[in-house]
Amino acid sequence: MIENITYDEMLKISEELQQAASSLNSILESNNIDDLQDFISTVEGYSKYLNTTVELYKAADIALTDLINSKK
């Protein structure tokens, strides 16, 4: 859990951001509009950041659990 958001919720948010960015990208490409490309790239980058953050927190949870269990 990150703050008050579960890992699954965070991954769902990330997936929704990625889908929104893909949809925007498709619309812009079909209309030859390049003005929002930086914004779309930022949204895609943030989606990847969220995925990476979840992976790191999960790894930290495992490491902490192993550390706690080794002290018992």
Residue pairs with C-beta under 8 A, 6 or more apart in sequence:
1 7
2 10
2 53
2 54
2 57
5 13
7 54
7 57
7 58
10 50
10 53
10 54
11 50
11 51
11 54
13 50
14 47
14 48
14 50
14 51
14 54
15 47
17 43
17 44
17 46
17 47
17 50
18 44
18 47
20 43
21 40
21 43
21 44
21 47
24 36
24 40
24 43
25 40
27 33
28 34
28 36
28 37
28 40
